[in-house]
Every structure is written in C-alpha cells, then in structure tokens.
Amino acid sequence: MRNANPSLPQRSLLAGGNALKIGLFGANCSSGRAVTKVPERWSGTWPDNLRLAKMADEAGIDFLLPIGRWKGYGGDTGYQEATLETVTWATGLLAATKRITVFGTVHAPLFHPIIAAKQMVTADHVGKGRFGLNIVVGWNEGEFEMFGVEQRAHATRYEYAQEWIDAIKLMWSEREDFDYDGRFIKLKNVRAKPKPYGGTRPVIMNAGASPVGRAFAVRNCDAFFMQSSRVSVEETAQRVAAAKADAVAQGCAIDVFTVGVITCRQTMKEAEEYHHHVVVDQADWAAVDQMLGLRKITPQTVPMEEFMRQRGQMAHGNSGVPIVGDPDHIARQLIGLSRAGLTGIAVSLVNYADELPYFRDEVLPQLEKAGLRLPA
C-alpha cells in the first residue's frame, strides 16, 4: 500500500508524537467560526493572530488551519467579512513560531498554479517544513463573482482541481523543466525553484463532502476532513472506517480529521449556559440565514421543520460538532473521537486567545494521561 507522500514521516504534523492532533480552525477571520454577536467574539486581527499562534506553539497545539474567505456573510456583525489572506498569514506566523504546522487554504480556481506553488514553497522555507496546503475547490458563488470566475459544474470542478494539484506536485518534484498540457491548465517550459524544504512536500488536506470530493481527497491528499456525527461516536467511527476503506481501495492510506466547536468552562452548567447565550440568545441569525441561503436552504425550498433544524445546527457549530462541558467532559469527548479512528480535530473557540489557556491547562493534561498526547 502506498502513502500519498512517501517522505511524509519527516513532516511533523502527521509523523509520530501526538496520537490525537489538535489544531485551531478559523482564527484568520473576524468572529472566527462563532456566528454570534457577543462582544468578546474573536477579532481576527493580525496582532491577535500573532499572539494566539505563539501561545498555541508553546502549548504544543499541532496546527493552525485558516478559512479561505473573501467576502463574508454580512449579518449584524459582518460575519467573517474581515479576513487575512491565508498563505501570507501562514508565512508570517511560521516566521514567529518554532514547532506548529500552519496551513494555507487555497481556492484552486482562483490561484494560478505556478504562483501558488511559489508562494507555498516560500512559506515552507520560512517555516522550515511546517507549511501545509488545504486545497479548496470552491462553492461560494458570490465570492467567485468578485473575481469574475464562473463556477464549473460540480464534477468538473474536481477535474480542474486534479490538474491543478498535479501541476503543483510536478513543480514541487525534482523535475527541472516541463510542459503541462491538460484540458484546463496548459503550462510551457515550467521551471520552479526552490523546491519545498528538506526534500519533502507540504502536507495536503481537503474536505470534499460529496462522493467525487472524497474520492479526490483520498487520491491526492494526506489528510481528509469529514464531519463527525452529532448522534454517536459509533456513527463517527463508521464514517472514518468508510473513508479509510476508500483509500485502501485505491491502494493508499489517509489520515482522517474532523472539526469541532469547543465551549469549556469549570462546570457543565456554566458551559451549557454560556453556549446557549452565544449560539441562541446572541446568535447572528441574519448571517446564519445568509449562509443557509447560499446552500439553497430557505423556508421556500425546504420544509419549515428542516429549515429550523439546519438553522439551529449552523448556529451551534457552523459545520463543526459542538463539544460543550467541563474539562473532564471535553477530554472524554476528544478521547472518544480518537477511539473512533480520527487522527485529529480542528477546533474553534468564541475567543481563541482568551479560552486557549484554560483548555491547555485543564484538558490537554488529561489527553496526555490517556496516552494521546505528549507533554508540550
């Protein structure tokens, strides 16, 4: 069985060490991933991101994963309207940290592959091999319209992305000068130097949810991001097993990650009350409805009961499983996800920098005792 990256063990994110990798997701965006009006919500500014990255690096957090966002979703808060571009964001944070892996989230249809390959190699050299690529095929039509780029049909998007990633990998290989003559991408006499740091390529991840998207991730990436079940750990384990079986069927192996939204307080009562305050009492419902509308989920397109279910689910996690409770409960939930076969989880917090110290001090030691993580 082949690995998507034969030299991957030299890359720290997916190498040995922590059996359950933990990352922070979405800190490059205003409000992060919390669709809320609470005043303490995340700013997304560069000073706060820099402070957070240094804190996460020292705490032993494994990776930082940004959101590729260009326009945002409006609402009362201007949800995710102010965002830092992810490859330049990653480069700056890699220069200021020592161990943590930092991803760039790149929309393949919006970035010419030669420019993207060069940008990412630059970040990789700044971080001495700690840059990772989160490849996005794209779905937000309003953002694509800003660029004058028309969305392709769903399957065709992945055909384009296949050519894009093939061209990127060629530029990251030992190949000197080459042509690329694809259906969509045509390159002539390409020369791309330097190569990625240390003779290995960056870790690549993708979160395609459809069958064609998952097949793309399994075929091309080292890490696949999927949604965990909100029903049971057993259902999550089944989803993980299915993704890994897909990889085996293609003669390769892949690590499976998920995303979560953590609310951790001293007591269960305090955590549940704060969570309700953030995602119900103070939810930015106008932004929630805007996001649902982009998915064609409105009272006019789906039954009202289904609309309200999706509305509450979006506010409660914005596609991430909510993990709410005291430190013991949070630790048990994370241990359960690891036992379900997940390699790691990317989590978001209402205010990353304010809440990370408590998570670091109260939850991470329990994961160390469970044998899932090493001391920072």
C-alpha positions as CSV (number, residue, x, y, z in Angstrom):
1,M,0.0,0.0,0.0
2,R,1.3,3.4,-0.9
3,N,1.2,6.6,1.1
4,A,0.1,9.7,-0.6
5,N,3.5,11.2,0.4
6,P,6.3,8.6,0.7
7,S,8.5,11.0,2.6
8,L,5.7,12.2,4.9
9,P,7.2,10.8,8.2
10,Q,9.7,13.7,8.0
11,R,6.8,16.1,8.2
12,S,5.9,16.8,11.8
13,L,2.1,17.1,11.6
14,L,1.4,13.5,10.6
15,A,4.6,11.9,12.0
16,G,4.8,10.3,15.4
17,G,4.2,12.1,18.7
18,N,0.6,13.1,19.4
19,A,-1.8,10.3,18.5
20,L,-4.6,12.9,18.5
21,K,-3.6,16.0,16.7
22,I,-5.3,19.2,17.8
23,G,-5.5,22.4,15.7
24,L,-7.2,25.7,15.8
25,F,-9.6,26.5,13.0
26,G,-10.7,29.8,11.5
27,A,-8.7,32.3,13.6
28,N,-7.8,34.4,10.5
29,C,-11.4,35.6,10.2
30,S,-13.3,38.2,12.1
31,S,-15.7,36.4,14.6
32,G,-13.7,33.1,13.9
33,R,-16.4,30.5,13.4
34,A,-18.8,31.7,16.1
35,V,-21.8,33.2,14.4
36,T,-22.6,35.3,17.4
37,K,-23.0,38.9,18.5
38,V,-21.3,38.6,21.9
39,P,-18.8,41.4,22.3
40,E,-16.0,39.1,23.3
41,R,-16.1,37.3,19.9
42,W,-12.8,36.9,18.1
43,S,-11.4,40.0,16.3
44,G,-9.3,38.2,13.6
45,T,-6.8,41.0,13.6
46,W,-3.1,40.3,12.9
47,P,-1.9,41.3,16.5
48,D,-4.4,38.8,18.0
49,N,-3.5,36.1,15.5
50,L,0.2,36.5,16.2
51,R,-0.4,36.4,20.0
52,L,-2.5,33.3,19.5
53,A,0.0,31.5,17.3
54,K,2.8,32.0,19.8
55,M,0.6,30.8,22.6
56,A,-0.5,27.7,20.6
57,D,3.0,26.9,19.7
58,E,4.2,27.0,23.3
59,A,1.2,24.9,24.3
60,G,2.0,22.1,21.9
61,I,-1.0,22.7,19.6
62,D,-0.3,20.8,16.4
63,F,-1.6,23.1,13.6
64,L,-3.4,26.2,12.6
65,L,-6.0,25.9,9.9
66,P,-7.4,29.1,8.3
67,I,-10.6,29.7,6.3
68,G,-10.2,30.9,2.7
69,R,-12.8,33.7,2.8
70,W,-13.0,36.8,0.5
71,K,-16.4,38.4,1.1
72,G,-18.0,37.2,4.3
73,Y,-21.7,36.8,5.2
74,G,-22.9,40.1,6.4
75,G,-25.5,39.9,9.2
76,D,-25.4,42.2,12.2
77,T,-21.7,41.5,12.8
78,G,-20.4,41.5,9.3
79,Y,-19.6,37.8,9.9
80,Q,-16.2,36.8,8.5
81,E,-16.0,40.0,6.4
82,A,-12.6,41.0,7.6
83,T,-10.1,38.2,6.9
84,L,-6.4,37.7,6.5
85,E,-5.3,36.0,3.2
86,T,-4.1,32.6,4.2
87,V,-0.7,32.0,2.5
88,T,0.7,35.3,3.6
89,W,-0.9,34.8,7.0
90,A,0.8,31.4,7.3
91,T,4.1,32.8,6.2
92,G,4.1,35.5,8.9
93,L,3.1,33.0,11.6
94,L,5.6,30.5,10.6
95,A,8.3,33.1,11.0
96,A,7.2,33.8,14.5
97,T,6.8,30.1,15.7
98,K,9.0,27.1,16.1
99,R,7.0,23.8,16.0
100,I,3.5,24.3,14.9
101,T,2.3,23.5,11.4
102,V,0.4,26.3,9.7
103,F,-1.8,25.7,6.7
104,G,-2.8,27.9,3.8
105,T,-6.3,27.4,2.5
106,V,-6.1,27.9,-1.3
107,H,-9.0,28.1,-3.8
108,A,-7.6,26.2,-6.8
109,P,-9.8,28.0,-9.3
110,L,-8.6,31.4,-8.1
111,F,-4.8,30.9,-7.8
112,H,-2.7,30.2,-10.9
113,P,-0.7,27.0,-10.1
114,I,2.7,28.5,-10.8
115,I,2.1,31.4,-8.5
116,A,0.5,29.3,-5.8
117,A,3.4,26.7,-5.9
118,K,5.9,29.5,-5.5
119,Q,4.0,31.2,-2.6
120,M,3.7,28.0,-0.7
121,V,7.3,26.9,-1.2
122,T,8.3,30.4,0.2
123,A,6.1,29.8,3.2
124,D,7.5,26.3,3.6
125,H,11.1,27.6,3.7
126,V,10.2,30.3,6.2
127,G,8.7,27.6,8.4
128,K,11.5,25.0,7.7
129,G,9.0,22.4,6.5
130,R,6.0,23.4,8.6
131,F,3.6,24.7,5.9
132,G,0.6,22.7,4.9
133,L,-1.9,23.1,2.0
134,N,-5.6,22.9,2.5
135,I,-6.9,22.7,-1.1
136,V,-10.4,24.1,-1.7
137,V,-12.3,23.6,-5.0
138,G,-14.8,26.3,-4.0
139,W,-18.6,26.7,-3.6
140,N,-19.4,30.3,-2.7
141,E,-20.7,31.8,-5.9
142,G,-20.8,35.3,-4.5
143,E,-17.1,35.3,-3.8
144,F,-16.2,33.8,-7.2
145,E,-18.2,36.6,-8.9
146,M,-15.9,39.1,-7.2
147,F,-13.1,37.5,-9.2
148,G,-15.0,37.2,-12.5
149,V,-14.7,33.5,-12.2
150,E,-17.6,31.3,-13.1
151,Q,-18.2,28.2,-11.1
152,R,-17.9,24.9,-13.0
153,A,-20.3,22.0,-12.7
154,H,-19.6,20.0,-9.5
155,A,-17.7,17.1,-11.1
156,T,-15.9,19.4,-13.5
157,R,-14.6,21.4,-10.5
158,Y,-12.7,18.4,-9.3
159,E,-11.4,17.6,-12.8
160,Y,-9.9,21.1,-12.8
161,A,-8.6,20.7,-9.3
162,Q,-6.9,17.4,-10.3
163,E,-5.0,19.1,-13.0
164,W,-4.1,22.0,-10.6
165,I,-2.7,19.7,-7.9
166,D,-0.9,17.5,-10.5
167,A,0.8,20.7,-11.8
168,I,1.7,21.8,-8.2
169,K,3.2,18.4,-7.3
170,L,5.3,18.5,-10.5
171,M,6.6,21.8,-9.6
172,W,7.4,20.5,-6.1
173,S,9.1,17.4,-7.5
174,E,12.7,17.1,-8.7
175,R,11.6,17.8,-12.3
176,E,13.6,20.6,-13.9
177,D,11.8,22.0,-17.0
178,F,8.5,20.5,-18.1
179,D,5.3,21.2,-20.0
180,Y,1.8,20.5,-18.7
181,D,-0.9,20.1,-21.3
182,G,-4.2,19.5,-19.6
183,R,-7.8,20.1,-20.5
184,F,-7.9,23.2,-18.3
185,I,-4.3,24.0,-17.4
186,K,-1.6,24.4,-20.1
187,L,1.9,25.3,-18.9
188,K,5.0,25.7,-21.1
189,N,8.6,25.1,-20.1
190,V,8.0,25.4,-16.4
191,R,10.9,25.9,-14.0
192,A,10.1,26.1,-10.3
193,K,12.9,26.6,-7.8
194,P,13.5,26.3,-4.9
195,K,11.8,23.0,-4.1
196,P,9.9,22.5,-0.8
197,Y,12.0,22.5,2.3
198,G,14.1,19.4,3.1
199,G,13.2,17.4,0.0
200,T,9.7,16.7,1.2
201,R,6.5,18.3,0.1
202,P,3.9,20.0,2.3
203,V,1.1,18.1,3.9
204,I,-2.0,18.4,1.8
205,M,-5.6,18.2,3.1
206,N,-9.1,18.5,1.6
207,A,-12.6,18.4,3.0
208,G,-14.7,17.3,0.0
209,A,-18.1,16.1,1.3
210,S,-19.6,14.6,-1.9
211,P,-18.5,11.2,-3.2
212,V,-16.5,12.8,-6.0
213,G,-14.9,15.2,-3.5
214,R,-14.0,12.4,-1.1
215,A,-12.5,10.4,-4.0
216,F,-10.4,13.4,-4.9
217,A,-9.1,13.8,-1.3
218,V,-8.3,10.1,-1.0
219,R,-6.4,10.1,-4.3
220,N,-4.4,13.3,-3.7
221,C,-4.1,14.2,-0.1
222,D,-2.5,13.1,3.2
223,A,-5.4,14.2,5.4
224,F,-9.2,14.2,4.8
225,F,-11.5,16.4,6.8
226,M,-15.0,14.9,7.4
227,Q,-17.9,15.9,9.6
228,S,-18.3,13.9,12.8
229,S,-21.7,12.5,13.7
230,R,-23.8,14.6,16.1
231,V,-25.6,11.4,17.1
232,S,-22.9,8.9,18.3
233,V,-19.3,8.1,18.4
234,E,-20.2,4.8,16.7
235,E,-21.6,6.6,13.7
236,T,-18.4,8.7,13.5
237,A,-16.3,5.5,13.6
238,Q,-18.3,4.2,10.7
239,R,-17.6,7.3,8.7
240,V,-13.9,7.1,9.5
241,A,-13.8,3.5,8.5
242,A,-15.6,4.2,5.2
243,A,-13.1,6.9,4.3
244,K,-10.1,4.7,5.1
245,A,-11.7,1.9,3.1
246,D,-11.9,4.2,0.2
247,A,-8.2,4.8,0.5
248,V,-7.4,1.1,0.7
249,A,-9.4,0.5,-2.4
250,Q,-7.2,3.0,-4.2
251,G,-4.1,1.4,-2.8
252,C,-3.2,4.2,-0.4
253,A,-3.7,5.3,3.2
254,I,-5.1,8.6,4.5
255,D,-5.5,10.2,7.9
256,V,-9.0,11.4,8.8
257,F,-9.6,14.6,10.7
258,T,-12.8,16.4,11.9
259,V,-13.8,19.8,13.0
260,G,-15.4,20.9,16.3
261,V,-16.5,23.9,18.4
262,I,-15.4,23.7,22.0
263,T,-17.0,25.5,24.9
264,C,-15.1,24.6,28.1
265,R,-15.9,26.0,31.5
266,Q,-15.4,24.9,35.1
267,T,-18.8,23.2,35.4
268,M,-21.2,21.6,32.9
269,K,-23.9,24.1,33.9
270,E,-21.7,27.1,33.2
271,A,-20.6,25.7,29.9
272,E,-24.1,24.9,28.7
273,E,-25.4,28.3,29.8
274,Y,-22.6,30.2,28.0
275,H,-23.0,28.0,24.9
276,H,-26.8,28.8,24.8
277,H,-26.0,32.5,25.4
278,V,-23.6,32.6,22.4
279,V,-25.5,30.5,19.8
280,V,-29.1,31.1,20.7
281,D,-29.6,34.4,22.7
282,Q,-26.8,36.2,20.9
283,A,-26.7,34.3,17.6
284,D,-26.3,36.5,14.4
285,W,-29.3,35.0,12.8
286,A,-29.1,37.3,9.8
287,A,-25.6,35.8,9.0
288,V,-26.9,32.3,9.6
289,D,-29.7,32.8,7.2
290,Q,-27.3,34.2,4.6
291,M,-25.1,31.1,4.8
292,L,-28.1,28.8,4.6
293,G,-29.4,30.8,1.6
294,L,-26.1,30.2,-0.3
295,R,-26.8,26.4,0.2
296,K,-30.4,26.9,-1.1
297,I,-31.8,26.2,2.3
298,T,-34.7,28.6,3.0
299,P,-38.3,28.3,4.2
300,Q,-39.2,28.4,0.5
301,T,-37.0,25.4,-0.5
302,V,-37.3,23.0,2.4
303,P,-40.0,22.2,5.0
304,M,-40.0,24.6,7.9
305,E,-39.1,21.9,10.4
306,E,-36.0,21.0,8.3
307,F,-35.1,24.7,7.9
308,M,-35.2,25.3,11.6
309,R,-33.1,22.2,12.3
310,Q,-30.5,23.4,9.8
311,R,-30.7,26.9,11.2
312,G,-30.0,25.8,14.7
313,Q,-27.3,23.4,13.6
314,M,-25.5,26.2,11.7
315,A,-25.6,28.5,14.7
316,H,-24.5,25.7,17.1
317,G,-21.3,24.8,15.2
318,N,-21.1,26.2,11.7
319,S,-20.4,22.7,10.3
320,G,-18.4,21.6,13.4
321,V,-19.6,19.2,16.1
322,P,-20.3,21.2,19.3
323,I,-18.4,19.9,22.3
324,V,-19.7,21.6,25.4
325,G,-18.9,21.0,29.1
326,D,-16.4,20.9,31.9
327,P,-12.8,19.8,31.3
328,D,-13.5,16.2,32.2
329,H,-16.4,16.0,29.7
330,I,-14.4,17.7,26.9
331,A,-11.5,15.3,27.4
332,R,-13.8,12.3,27.3
333,Q,-15.4,13.5,24.1
334,L,-12.0,14.0,22.5
335,I,-10.8,10.6,23.6
336,G,-13.9,9.1,22.1
337,L,-13.2,10.8,18.8
338,S,-9.7,9.4,18.8
339,R,-11.0,5.9,19.6
340,A,-13.3,6.3,16.6
341,G,-10.2,6.3,14.4
342,L,-9.7,10.0,13.9
343,T,-6.2,11.3,13.6
344,G,-7.1,14.8,14.8
345,I,-9.5,17.6,15.2
346,A,-9.5,21.3,14.3
347,V,-11.4,23.3,16.9
348,S,-12.7,26.8,17.2
349,L,-13.4,28.8,20.2
350,V,-15.5,32.0,20.7
351,N,-12.3,33.9,21.6
352,Y,-9.3,31.7,20.9
353,A,-6.7,33.6,22.9
354,D,-8.9,34.1,26.0
355,E,-10.1,30.4,26.1
356,L,-7.0,28.5,25.0
357,P,-5.1,28.8,28.3
358,Y,-7.9,27.1,30.2
359,F,-8.1,24.3,27.6
360,R,-4.3,24.0,27.7
361,D,-4.2,23.7,31.5
362,E,-7.3,21.6,32.1
363,V,-7.9,19.4,29.1
364,L,-4.5,18.7,27.5
365,P,-3.1,17.1,30.6
366,Q,-6.0,14.6,30.6
367,L,-5.2,13.7,27.0
368,E,-1.6,13.2,28.0
369,K,-2.7,10.8,30.8
370,A,-4.8,8.9,28.2
371,G,-1.7,8.4,26.1
372,L,-3.0,10.5,23.2
373,R,-0.6,13.4,23.5
374,L,2.9,14.2,24.7
375,P,3.7,17.0,27.1
376,A,4.4,20.3,25.3
